[in-house]
Amino acid sequence: MIVIHIITKREEQLNQIAEWLIKEKLVHGGVDIDYQDTFVLNEKEELVRTTTYKMQARTKGLLFNLIESGLRSNFHEDTPYLYSTPIVNMDRIQSKELVESTLKI
């Protein structure tokens, strides 16, 4: 089991991704969406504040590559940042629900 993290600069893009992930049963229990201020250096080496949007969702580790290829196919010109973190321990009943509610592979 993993938690996927998807980060983009466009809120609408994140909403489209959330809808796709849920409809295709690629995640369990919906997604958590948040926005945050991010500081980056611009071309002039000046510190600039931007807003980024971040999504987190629980899924099977085996679905990561399918999610990655789907994001690249659907958003190839502006692919969002994607990574995962492992779920080390999880309640066994919730773990079973995650396995049963996501895409069978």
ABEGO torsion letter per residue (X at the ends): XBBBBBBBABAAAAAAAAAAAAAAGABBGEBBBBBBBBBBBBAAGBBBBBBBBBBBBBBBAAAAAAAAAAAAAAAAABBBBBBBBBBABBBAAAAAAAAAABBBX
